[in-house]
């Protein structure tokens, strides 16, 4: 992966389970645009967190991306709104993966990671030590 990005550990709450994921943070237009382009291998429990300055509407594409990915789109409270699978694309014409919802964050991981970890739409992500609208019964 790229070592020029800051790394954070986030926690995904699914039911009564907590799943840790190490993410590389893309929080500037340049970092967001590059994303995981030209990355040949993504460790199993790592991904990329895209942080947008406000709500955004539109999709992602996989131009110059070598590995298949799954992506989760999150609202400003950290709730997963939509999960999609995306295929690598090395051509000039690549499909757009549009969740059809507005979102504030997106998380890319290896293809199938969310499914393998039984993470689904409606689950929540904890950022920066603050719990964002996690159901009270998950807080210990």
Secondary structure, 3 states (H helix, E strand, C coil): CCCCCCEEEEEEEECCEEEEEEEEEECCHHHHHHCCCCCCCCCCCEEEEEEEEEEEEEEEECECECCCEEEEEECCCCEEEEEEEECCECCCCCCEEEEEEEEEEEEEEECCHHHHCCCCCCCEEEECCECCCCCHHHCC
